[in-house]
Amino acid sequence: MLINVFFKEIKVIGIENIPKDETVIFCGNHANQYLDPCMILAYCYQDISFLVATVAMRTPVVSWFCKKMRCIAVERPQDLAKAGTGKLRVMSECVVRGVGTSFKKEIMVGDTIKFNHSSIPEQIVEMVLSDTDIQVKAPGIKDIDITDKEFTFKVIPKLDQTHVYESVINRLIHGQSIGIFPEGGSHDRSEMLPIKAGVSIMALGAMARDPNCKISIIACGLKYFKPHRFRSQVIVEFSTPYRIPQDLVDKYKTNKRIACGDMLGQVEKKMREVTLNAPSYKELKQIYMAREIYMPEAQKGGEKLKFSDEQVNELYKRFFRGFNALRGHEKLKYVLEEIETYMKELKTLNMEDNQVKNMNINFLRIFGNFLIIIPKILIFLVFSGAGLMMLMPLGMYNRYIAEKARKEALAKSSVKVVGADVMATKKLITAIKMYPMLVSCFTFGYYYILKNYFDLTFGARLAWTIVFFFFFPLYCYVCILSRDNLIYYYQLMQSRLLCLFYTENMFLLKQMRANLRTKILEIVEAMGPTAIPDFDKSRVIKPQEGSEGALKPLRRSESDAMLIDGKPISYYHQIELNSLFESLNVSFQDITEYMEGLQDELNF
């Protein structure tokens, strides 16, 4: 219920892939801290025990949920990192010398040294030579020019996790499904972190110990759109199961390292199939925008197109797959640069792409829309304005606490970009703690008003107060839904106002989008078959051949068509807008010249 309040829309893909009577290890990408296990648990319809960091078991509210879910606590080495005394200087690839250090007291063999320098990878200590010299494991520090430089550092202790593996293996043998995030800690990067070997050790260890134990791996793709935002969207996708073969278990008994490596490759492949990965946030946003621009607008008859959740998800994955396959292509780079320019124009005008997409620059229709939009905004304001004002202090406090948590998490981590992955969790935890206090305060205030301003008996006041106590949370939820509608109609009104007062800019923006769409369609048609196997056979939207010079609708083939009311859909390229804009510009010039001539006559 809580995640359905926080997120506006949750699309779940692949529930049918989850086997009902098998032991499963769910492997998810970790992009939204404690909300990630909640998302998987809410939609997998299985009893899962998650592996969680021990620090979570010490966090109020979170610890209560972890105990109810029978989570398995894992002490993470990075949570026990301590600042080392003195500074480090790299003498060679595998030898590090300290200045003012006490290595024999602070460091043990197997510990990890973390330099406070982003270009130097973490190093595992192989031998402590003295208080000022240590030897690290090969390959050591290579191809980095840091001669005669000194660095502060942290010491990450080596931990024995045998008891954790034993606990997980015992649960797997007894048929208990497990949830794990192989990347380790949560992060807000635009691509997956390298996955750790723990999942393969647990799965293969359980099957090697009990021949009757059969385990399947299901990757969980958690695709958040603005994950830290209240009332944002998310897609949850479950992959097809990877059933661990017996020959891999036999290999594990003789060579654990190779067997674990082979299984990690399969797990990573499954996870990449259900996640969206890009080199940076800039490219991530560009791919999102390219996919939005590519989407069809309307059928020939004007009917709004409807896509299933599976089709929407598949289109996102295909765009990311195509981008990663064609990343260095010059034509793709040029189109991405134009998309970036288009996004900057949208930001300048404080608009969303869907506003431009649905924009119809018809002045009579705009005035008609105002007559509909303004009364709706007023109705929603009258109905929910008071509730939204009452919830505003909680929202403002939530934003402050989440921002504070973001900065703290970013300062402690070396993998986070801005620390946005902790914000949604912090907002939800704060709301869980503060909302009951808010409801209690307003309930007491309501009772005070009844007592001092209404002539009611004690029983009547008590009855009305109880009704208010139970009705207020429902009213708050309705206010949240009304807020969504207010934002929607505000954006509609904003786009109509821009059409009225910045008509030429809106024409140019719509033309920019139309030109971009044409170029994206050309790239998809020309390069799609080289980037994606079986592109023409399995694509969601296919081009339909038309007569030369005519607009060509895109539709699926008769055998695998996407249907609306039993009929295949189609949409049209809007490449004829150029001639329309040219004629409109001519009209505007004629009007301007006429007005200037009229002004000259009046002045004369």
C-alpha positions as CSV (number, residue, x, y, z in Angstrom):
1,M,0.0,0.0,0.0
2,L,2.8,2.4,0.9
3,I,4.6,2.0,-2.4
4,N,1.3,2.5,-4.3
5,V,0.9,5.8,-2.5
6,F,4.5,6.9,-3.2
7,F,4.5,5.8,-6.9
8,K,1.9,7.1,-9.3
9,E,2.2,4.2,-11.7
10,I,3.7,0.7,-11.2
11,K,3.9,-1.6,-14.3
12,V,4.7,-5.2,-13.6
13,I,6.1,-7.4,-16.4
14,G,6.8,-11.1,-16.4
15,I,4.9,-12.4,-13.3
16,E,4.1,-15.5,-15.3
17,N,7.9,-16.3,-15.4
18,I,8.0,-16.9,-11.6
19,P,7.8,-20.7,-10.9
20,K,5.3,-21.4,-8.0
21,D,6.8,-24.6,-6.6
22,E,10.5,-24.0,-7.0
23,T,13.2,-22.5,-4.8
24,V,14.1,-19.2,-6.4
25,I,16.9,-16.6,-5.8
26,F,15.6,-13.2,-6.9
27,C,18.5,-11.0,-8.1
28,G,17.6,-7.3,-8.4
29,N,19.5,-4.2,-9.5
30,H,19.8,-1.8,-6.5
31,A,18.8,1.7,-7.5
32,N,16.4,2.8,-4.6
33,Q,17.8,1.5,-1.3
34,Y,15.1,-0.1,0.9
35,L,12.3,0.4,-1.5
36,D,13.9,-2.2,-3.9
37,P,13.1,-5.2,-1.7
38,C,9.6,-3.9,-1.1
39,M,9.0,-3.6,-4.9
40,I,10.1,-7.2,-5.5
41,L,8.3,-8.6,-2.4
42,A,5.0,-6.8,-3.4
43,Y,4.8,-8.4,-6.8
44,C,6.6,-11.7,-6.8
45,Y,3.9,-13.4,-4.7
46,Q,6.4,-15.5,-2.9
47,D,7.7,-15.7,0.7
48,I,11.2,-14.2,0.4
49,S,14.0,-13.7,2.9
50,F,16.3,-10.8,1.7
51,L,19.9,-10.3,2.5
52,V,20.2,-6.9,4.0
53,A,23.1,-4.9,5.4
54,T,23.5,-5.0,9.2
55,V,23.3,-1.2,9.3
56,A,19.7,-1.5,8.1
57,M,18.9,-3.7,11.2
58,R,19.9,-0.7,13.3
59,T,17.7,1.8,11.5
60,P,14.3,2.6,13.1
61,V,11.2,1.5,11.2
62,V,13.4,-0.4,8.7
63,S,14.6,-2.8,11.4
64,W,10.9,-3.7,12.2
65,F,10.1,-4.5,8.6
66,C,13.4,-6.5,8.3
67,K,12.4,-8.7,11.3
68,K,8.9,-9.3,9.9
69,M,10.4,-10.3,6.6
70,R,12.9,-12.6,8.3
71,C,15.8,-10.9,6.6
72,I,19.4,-12.2,6.9
73,A,21.8,-9.6,8.2
74,V,25.1,-9.2,6.3
75,E,27.9,-7.1,7.8
76,R,29.4,-5.1,4.9
77,P,33.1,-4.4,5.0
78,Q,32.6,-0.9,3.7
79,D,30.4,-0.1,6.7
80,L,33.3,-0.8,9.0
81,A,35.9,1.2,7.1
82,K,38.1,3.4,9.3
83,A,40.4,6.3,8.4
84,G,44.1,5.3,8.5
85,T,46.8,7.2,10.4
86,G,49.2,9.2,8.2
87,K,49.4,9.2,4.4
88,L,50.4,6.8,1.6
89,R,52.9,7.0,-1.2
90,V,53.1,4.5,-4.0
91,M,56.6,3.2,-4.5
92,S,55.9,0.6,-7.2
93,E,53.1,-1.5,-8.6
94,C,52.8,-3.7,-5.4
95,V,54.6,-1.7,-2.7
96,V,53.0,1.2,-0.8
97,R,55.0,3.3,1.7
98,G,53.4,5.2,4.6
99,V,54.3,8.5,6.1
100,G,53.5,8.7,9.8
101,T,51.6,5.4,9.6
102,S,51.2,2.4,12.0
103,F,50.5,-0.5,9.6
104,K,51.2,-3.3,12.1
105,K,48.6,-1.9,14.5
106,E,45.9,-0.9,12.0
107,I,46.2,-3.3,9.1
108,M,46.0,-7.1,8.7
109,V,46.7,-9.4,5.7
110,G,43.5,-9.5,3.6
111,D,42.3,-6.0,4.5
112,T,41.6,-3.6,1.7
113,I,43.2,-0.2,1.3
114,K,41.0,2.5,-0.2
115,F,42.9,5.6,-1.4
116,N,41.1,8.9,-1.2
117,H,41.7,9.3,-5.0
118,S,39.2,8.3,-7.5
119,S,41.7,7.0,-10.1
120,I,43.3,4.5,-7.8
121,P,41.5,1.2,-7.4
122,E,41.1,-0.5,-4.0
123,Q,44.1,-2.7,-3.1
124,I,44.1,-5.9,-1.0
125,V,47.0,-6.2,1.4
126,E,49.2,-9.3,0.8
127,M,51.8,-8.7,3.4
128,V,52.6,-6.1,6.1
129,L,56.3,-5.5,5.9
130,S,56.6,-2.9,8.6
131,D,54.8,0.1,10.1
132,T,55.6,2.1,7.0
133,D,55.6,-0.5,4.2
134,I,53.0,-2.9,2.9
135,Q,52.8,-5.2,-0.2
136,V,49.5,-5.4,-2.1
137,K,48.3,-8.2,-4.3
138,A,49.0,-8.2,-8.1
139,P,48.3,-6.5,-10.4
140,G,48.6,-3.7,-8.0
141,I,48.7,0.0,-9.1
142,K,49.4,0.2,-12.8
143,D,49.3,2.9,-15.5
144,I,48.6,5.8,-13.1
145,D,51.0,8.7,-12.8
146,I,51.1,9.4,-9.1
147,T,54.8,9.6,-8.4
148,D,55.8,11.6,-5.3
149,K,52.2,12.2,-4.3
150,E,50.8,11.4,-0.9
151,F,47.2,10.3,-0.2
152,T,45.0,9.8,2.8
153,F,43.3,6.4,3.0
154,K,40.8,4.2,4.7
155,V,41.2,0.6,5.9
156,I,38.4,-1.8,5.1
157,P,38.7,-5.0,7.2
158,K,38.4,-8.5,5.8
159,L,35.3,-10.2,7.2
160,D,34.5,-13.9,7.6
161,Q,31.0,-14.3,6.1
162,T,30.9,-18.1,6.6
163,H,28.0,-17.9,9.0
164,V,26.0,-15.8,6.4
165,Y,26.6,-18.4,3.7
166,E,25.6,-21.2,6.0
167,S,22.4,-19.5,7.0
168,V,21.4,-18.8,3.3
169,I,22.4,-22.4,2.2
170,N,20.3,-23.9,4.9
171,R,17.2,-21.9,3.9
172,L,17.7,-22.7,0.3
173,I,17.9,-26.5,1.1
174,H,14.6,-26.2,3.0
175,G,12.9,-24.6,0.1
176,Q,13.0,-21.0,1.2
177,S,13.4,-18.4,-1.6
178,I,16.0,-15.7,-1.2
179,G,16.3,-12.1,-2.4
180,I,19.7,-10.6,-3.1
181,F,21.2,-7.5,-4.8
182,P,24.4,-8.8,-6.4
183,E,25.7,-5.3,-7.0
184,G,26.2,-4.8,-3.2
185,G,25.1,-1.4,-1.9
186,S,22.5,0.8,-3.6
187,H,23.6,3.4,-6.1
188,D,22.2,6.0,-8.5
189,R,24.5,5.3,-11.5
190,S,23.1,5.0,-15.0
191,E,24.5,1.5,-15.4
192,M,24.9,-1.6,-13.3
193,L,27.9,-2.1,-11.0
194,P,30.0,-5.3,-11.3
195,I,28.1,-8.1,-9.5
196,K,29.7,-9.9,-6.6
197,A,30.3,-13.7,-6.3
198,G,28.1,-14.3,-3.2
199,V,25.0,-15.3,-5.2
200,S,26.9,-18.0,-7.1
201,I,28.5,-19.4,-3.9
202,M,25.2,-19.6,-2.1
203,A,23.3,-21.3,-5.0
204,L,26.0,-23.7,-6.0
205,G,26.9,-24.5,-2.4
206,A,23.3,-25.4,-1.6
207,M,22.9,-27.7,-4.7
208,A,26.3,-29.3,-4.0
209,R,25.3,-30.1,-0.4
210,D,21.8,-31.5,-1.2
211,P,21.4,-33.3,-4.5
212,N,17.6,-32.9,-4.2
213,C,17.8,-29.1,-4.1
214,K,17.0,-27.4,-7.4
215,I,17.4,-23.7,-7.6
216,S,16.3,-21.2,-10.3
217,I,17.6,-17.6,-10.7
218,I,15.2,-14.9,-11.7
219,A,16.6,-11.4,-12.4
220,C,14.4,-8.5,-11.3
221,G,14.7,-5.3,-13.3
222,L,13.6,-2.2,-11.3
223,K,13.3,0.6,-13.8
224,Y,12.6,3.9,-12.0
225,F,11.7,7.1,-13.7
226,K,12.9,9.9,-11.3
227,P,13.1,7.4,-8.4
228,H,13.4,10.1,-5.7
229,R,10.3,11.9,-6.8
230,F,6.9,11.5,-5.1
231,R,4.3,10.1,-7.5
232,S,6.8,9.0,-10.1
233,Q,6.7,5.9,-12.2
234,V,8.4,2.5,-12.1
235,I,8.5,-0.7,-14.2
236,V,9.2,-4.0,-12.4
237,E,10.2,-6.8,-14.8
238,F,10.9,-10.5,-13.9
239,S,13.1,-12.4,-16.3
240,T,12.6,-16.0,-17.4
241,P,14.2,-18.4,-14.9
242,Y,17.8,-19.6,-15.2
243,R,17.7,-23.1,-13.9
244,I,21.2,-24.0,-12.7
245,P,22.4,-27.1,-14.6
246,Q,23.8,-30.1,-12.8
247,D,27.1,-30.1,-14.7
248,L,27.8,-26.6,-13.3
249,V,27.3,-28.0,-9.8
250,D,29.7,-30.9,-10.5
251,K,32.2,-28.4,-11.8
252,Y,31.8,-26.4,-8.5
253,K,32.8,-29.5,-6.5
254,T,36.1,-29.7,-8.3
255,N,36.9,-26.0,-9.2
256,K,34.8,-23.5,-7.3
257,R,36.4,-20.4,-8.9
258,I,35.6,-21.4,-12.5
259,A,32.1,-22.6,-11.7
260,C,31.2,-19.4,-9.8
261,G,32.6,-17.3,-12.7
262,D,30.5,-19.2,-15.2
263,M,27.4,-18.8,-13.2
264,L,28.1,-15.1,-12.5
265,G,28.2,-14.6,-16.3
266,Q,24.8,-16.1,-16.7
267,V,23.3,-14.0,-13.8
268,E,24.8,-10.8,-15.2
269,K,23.3,-11.6,-18.6
270,K,19.9,-12.2,-17.1
271,M,20.1,-8.9,-15.2
272,R,21.2,-6.9,-18.2
273,E,18.2,-8.3,-20.1
274,V,15.8,-6.6,-17.7
275,T,17.6,-3.4,-16.8
276,L,18.3,-0.2,-18.7
277,N,22.0,0.7,-18.9
278,A,23.7,3.8,-20.3
279,P,27.3,5.3,-19.9
280,S,26.0,8.4,-18.1
281,Y,22.9,10.3,-17.0
282,K,23.2,12.6,-20.0
283,E,22.9,9.7,-22.5
284,L,20.2,8.0,-20.3
285,K,18.0,11.1,-20.6
286,Q,18.7,11.3,-24.4
287,I,17.7,7.7,-24.9
288,Y,14.5,8.2,-22.9
289,M,13.7,11.3,-25.0
290,A,14.4,9.5,-28.3
291,R,12.0,6.7,-27.4
292,E,9.3,9.3,-26.4
293,I,9.7,11.1,-29.7
294,Y,9.6,7.9,-31.7
295,M,6.3,6.8,-30.1
296,P,3.3,7.1,-32.5
297,E,0.9,9.9,-31.9
298,A,-2.5,8.8,-33.2
299,Q,-4.2,6.4,-35.6
300,K,-5.4,7.6,-39.0
301,G,-9.0,8.0,-37.6
302,G,-7.7,10.0,-34.6
303,E,-8.1,7.3,-32.1
304,K,-5.5,7.4,-29.3
305,L,-3.1,4.5,-29.5
306,K,-2.9,2.1,-26.5
307,F,0.2,0.0,-25.8
308,S,0.3,-2.8,-23.3
309,D,2.8,-2.6,-20.4
310,E,4.9,-5.4,-22.1
311,Q,5.1,-3.4,-25.4
312,V,6.1,-0.2,-23.6
313,N,8.8,-2.0,-21.7
314,E,10.1,-3.8,-24.8
315,L,10.4,-0.5,-26.7
316,Y,12.5,1.0,-23.8
317,K,14.8,-2.1,-23.8
318,R,15.2,-2.0,-27.6
319,F,16.2,1.6,-27.6
320,F,18.8,1.1,-25.0
321,R,20.1,-2.1,-26.7
322,G,20.3,-0.2,-30.0
323,F,22.1,2.7,-28.4
324,N,24.7,0.4,-26.8
325,A,25.3,-1.4,-30.0
326,L,25.6,1.8,-32.1
327,R,27.2,4.0,-29.5
328,G,30.1,5.2,-31.7
329,H,28.1,5.8,-34.9
330,E,28.5,9.4,-36.2
331,K,24.8,9.7,-37.3
332,L,23.6,8.6,-33.9
333,K,25.9,11.1,-32.1
334,Y,24.5,13.9,-34.3
335,V,20.9,13.0,-33.5
336,L,21.7,12.8,-29.8
337,E,23.2,16.3,-29.9
338,E,20.0,17.6,-31.5
339,I,17.9,15.8,-28.9
340,E,20.0,17.5,-26.2
341,T,19.3,20.9,-27.8
342,Y,15.6,20.0,-27.9
343,M,15.7,19.1,-24.2
344,K,17.3,22.4,-23.4
345,E,14.5,24.3,-25.2
346,L,11.9,22.3,-23.2
347,K,13.7,23.2,-20.0
348,T,13.9,26.9,-21.0
349,L,10.1,26.9,-21.5
350,N,9.4,24.7,-18.5
351,M,7.6,22.2,-20.7
352,E,7.4,18.4,-21.1
353,D,7.7,16.6,-24.4
354,N,4.2,15.2,-24.2
355,Q,2.9,18.8,-24.1
356,V,4.7,19.5,-27.4
357,K,3.5,16.2,-28.8
358,N,-0.2,16.9,-28.0
359,M,0.0,20.6,-28.9
360,N,-2.6,21.7,-31.4
361,I,-2.1,25.4,-32.4
362,N,-5.7,26.2,-33.2
363,F,-6.8,29.4,-31.4
364,L,-10.5,28.5,-31.3
365,R,-9.7,25.1,-29.8
366,I,-7.3,26.8,-27.3
367,F,-10.1,29.1,-26.0
368,G,-12.4,26.1,-25.9
369,N,-9.8,24.2,-23.8
370,F,-9.6,27.1,-21.4
371,L,-13.3,27.0,-20.8
372,I,-12.9,23.3,-19.8
373,I,-9.6,23.4,-18.0
374,I,-10.1,26.4,-15.7
375,P,-13.4,25.1,-14.1
376,K,-11.7,21.7,-13.5
377,I,-8.7,23.3,-11.8
378,L,-11.0,25.3,-9.6
379,I,-13.1,22.2,-8.7
380,F,-10.0,20.2,-7.7
381,L,-8.6,23.2,-5.7
382,V,-11.9,23.7,-3.8
383,F,-12.1,20.0,-3.0
384,S,-8.5,19.3,-2.1
385,G,-6.9,22.7,-1.4
386,A,-7.4,22.4,2.3
387,G,-6.0,18.9,2.5
388,L,-3.0,19.8,0.5
389,M,-2.3,22.8,2.7
390,M,-2.5,20.5,5.8
391,L,0.0,18.0,4.2
392,M,2.4,20.8,3.0
393,P,4.4,20.9,6.3
394,L,5.0,17.1,6.1
395,G,6.1,17.5,2.4
396,M,8.5,20.4,3.2
397,Y,10.0,18.5,6.1
398,N,10.3,15.4,4.0
399,R,12.2,17.3,1.3
400,Y,14.6,18.8,3.8
401,I,15.3,15.4,5.5
402,A,15.8,13.6,2.2
403,E,18.2,16.3,0.9
404,K,20.2,16.0,4.1
405,A,20.3,12.2,3.8
406,R,21.4,12.5,0.1
407,K,24.4,14.7,1.0
408,E,25.5,12.4,3.8
409,A,25.2,9.3,1.6
410,L,27.1,11.0,-1.2
411,A,30.0,11.9,1.2
412,K,30.3,8.3,2.4
413,S,30.2,6.6,-1.0
414,S,32.6,6.3,-3.9
415,V,30.1,4.9,-6.4
416,K,27.1,7.3,-6.1
417,V,26.7,10.1,-8.6
418,V,24.5,12.5,-6.6
419,G,23.1,10.2,-3.9
420,A,19.5,10.2,-5.1
421,D,19.0,6.5,-4.4
422,V,18.5,7.2,-0.6
423,M,16.0,10.0,-1.0
424,A,12.8,8.0,-1.6
425,T,13.5,5.6,1.3
426,K,14.1,8.6,3.6
427,K,10.9,10.3,2.5
428,L,8.9,7.1,3.1
429,I,10.4,6.4,6.5
430,T,9.9,10.0,7.6
431,A,6.3,9.9,6.5
432,I,5.7,6.7,8.4
433,K,7.0,8.3,11.6
434,M,5.5,11.7,11.2
435,Y,2.1,11.1,9.6
436,P,0.5,9.5,12.7
437,M,1.6,12.6,14.7
438,L,0.1,14.9,12.0
439,V,-3.2,13.0,12.0
440,S,-3.3,13.1,15.8
441,C,-2.7,16.9,15.9
442,F,-5.5,17.6,13.4
443,T,-7.8,15.3,15.3
444,F,-7.2,17.1,18.6
445,G,-7.6,20.4,16.7
446,Y,-10.9,19.2,15.3
447,Y,-12.1,18.2,18.8
448,Y,-11.1,21.6,20.1
449,I,-13.2,23.4,17.4
450,L,-16.2,21.2,18.2
451,K,-15.9,21.9,21.9
452,N,-15.5,25.6,21.7
453,Y,-17.6,26.6,18.6
454,F,-20.4,24.1,18.5
455,D,-23.1,23.3,21.0
456,L,-22.7,19.5,21.1
457,T,-22.8,17.0,23.8
458,F,-19.6,15.1,24.8
459,G,-20.9,11.9,23.1
460,A,-21.6,13.8,19.8
461,R,-18.2,15.5,19.9
462,L,-16.5,12.2,20.6
463,A,-18.4,10.4,17.7
464,W,-17.6,13.2,15.2
465,T,-13.9,13.2,16.3
466,I,-13.7,9.4,15.7
467,V,-15.3,9.8,12.3
468,F,-12.7,12.5,11.5
469,F,-9.8,10.4,12.7
470,F,-10.7,7.6,10.3
471,F,-11.9,9.8,7.5
472,F,-8.8,12.1,7.4
473,P,-6.3,9.5,6.0
474,L,-8.8,8.7,3.2
475,Y,-9.3,12.4,2.4
476,C,-5.5,12.8,2.3
477,Y,-5.2,10.0,-0.3
478,V,-7.9,11.6,-2.4
479,C,-6.1,14.9,-2.1
480,I,-2.9,13.2,-3.5
481,L,-4.9,11.9,-6.4
482,S,-6.4,15.4,-6.9
483,R,-2.9,16.8,-6.9
484,D,-2.0,14.6,-9.8
485,N,-4.9,16.0,-11.8
486,L,-4.0,19.5,-10.8
487,I,-0.5,19.1,-12.1
488,Y,-1.9,17.5,-15.4
489,Y,-4.4,20.4,-16.0
490,Y,-1.8,23.0,-15.0
491,Q,0.6,21.7,-17.7
492,L,-2.3,21.7,-20.2
493,M,-3.1,25.3,-19.4
494,Q,0.6,26.3,-19.5
495,S,1.1,24.8,-23.0
496,R,-2.1,26.7,-24.2
497,L,-0.8,30.0,-22.7
498,L,2.5,29.5,-24.5
499,C,0.7,28.9,-27.7
500,L,-1.2,32.2,-27.3
501,F,1.7,34.4,-26.3
502,Y,4.7,32.6,-27.9
503,T,3.1,31.2,-31.0
504,E,6.1,31.4,-33.3
505,N,8.3,29.7,-30.7
506,M,5.8,26.9,-30.3
507,F,5.6,26.4,-34.0
508,L,9.4,26.1,-34.2
509,L,9.5,23.8,-31.2
510,K,6.9,21.5,-32.8
511,Q,8.8,21.6,-36.0
512,M,12.1,20.7,-34.2
513,R,10.3,17.7,-32.7
514,A,8.9,16.6,-36.0
515,N,12.3,16.8,-37.7
516,L,13.9,14.9,-34.8
517,R,11.2,12.2,-35.1
518,T,11.9,11.8,-38.9
519,K,15.6,11.3,-38.2
520,I,15.0,8.9,-35.4
521,L,12.6,6.9,-37.6
522,E,15.3,6.8,-40.3
523,I,17.9,5.5,-37.9
524,V,15.6,2.9,-36.6
525,E,14.8,1.7,-40.1
526,A,18.4,1.8,-41.3
527,M,20.4,0.6,-38.3
528,G,17.9,-1.4,-36.3
529,P,18.5,-4.7,-38.2
530,T,22.3,-4.5,-37.5
531,A,21.8,-3.6,-33.8
532,I,19.1,-6.1,-32.8
533,P,18.9,-9.7,-33.9
534,D,15.6,-10.6,-35.7
535,F,14.7,-7.0,-35.7
536,D,12.1,-7.0,-38.5
537,K,10.5,-10.2,-37.2
538,S,10.1,-9.3,-33.5
539,R,9.7,-5.5,-33.5
540,V,6.7,-3.9,-31.9
541,I,5.9,-1.4,-34.7
542,K,6.5,-2.2,-38.3
543,P,6.5,0.1,-41.4
544,Q,3.7,-0.4,-44.0
545,E,4.6,0.2,-47.6
546,G,2.7,3.0,-49.2
547,S,2.6,4.7,-52.5
548,E,5.5,6.9,-53.5
549,G,5.2,10.4,-52.1
550,A,2.4,9.6,-49.7
551,L,2.6,9.4,-45.9
552,K,3.6,5.9,-44.8
553,P,1.8,4.6,-41.7
554,L,3.6,2.3,-39.4
555,R,1.7,-0.8,-38.5
556,R,2.3,-4.4,-37.4
557,S,2.0,-7.3,-39.7
558,E,-1.2,-9.2,-39.9
559,S,0.3,-12.2,-38.1
560,D,1.6,-10.3,-35.0
561,A,-0.2,-7.0,-35.2
562,M,-0.8,-4.9,-32.1
563,L,-4.6,-4.6,-32.1
564,I,-7.2,-2.2,-30.9
565,D,-10.7,-3.6,-30.9
566,G,-9.5,-6.4,-33.2
567,K,-8.0,-4.0,-35.8
568,P,-4.3,-3.4,-36.5
569,I,-3.1,0.2,-35.6
570,S,-1.0,2.6,-37.6
571,Y,0.5,6.0,-37.4
572,Y,1.8,8.7,-39.7
573,H,5.1,10.6,-40.1
574,Q,4.6,14.2,-39.7
575,I,7.1,15.4,-42.2
576,E,4.7,17.6,-44.0
577,L,4.9,20.2,-41.2
578,N,7.8,22.0,-42.9
579,S,5.6,23.3,-45.7
580,L,2.9,24.2,-43.2
581,F,5.4,26.3,-41.2
582,E,6.7,28.0,-44.3
583,S,3.2,29.0,-45.3
584,L,2.4,30.2,-41.8
585,N,5.6,32.3,-41.7
586,V,4.6,33.9,-45.0
587,S,1.2,34.7,-43.5
588,F,2.8,36.3,-40.5
589,Q,5.1,38.4,-42.7
590,D,2.2,39.7,-44.8
591,I,0.3,40.7,-41.6
592,T,3.4,42.4,-40.2
593,E,4.0,44.4,-43.4
594,Y,0.3,45.4,-43.5
595,M,0.4,46.6,-39.9
596,E,3.6,48.6,-40.5
597,G,2.1,50.3,-43.6
598,L,-1.1,51.1,-41.7
599,Q,1.0,52.7,-38.9
600,D,2.9,54.8,-41.4
601,E,-0.4,56.1,-42.8
602,L,-1.7,57.0,-39.4
603,N,1.6,58.8,-38.5
604,F,1.4,60.7,-41.8
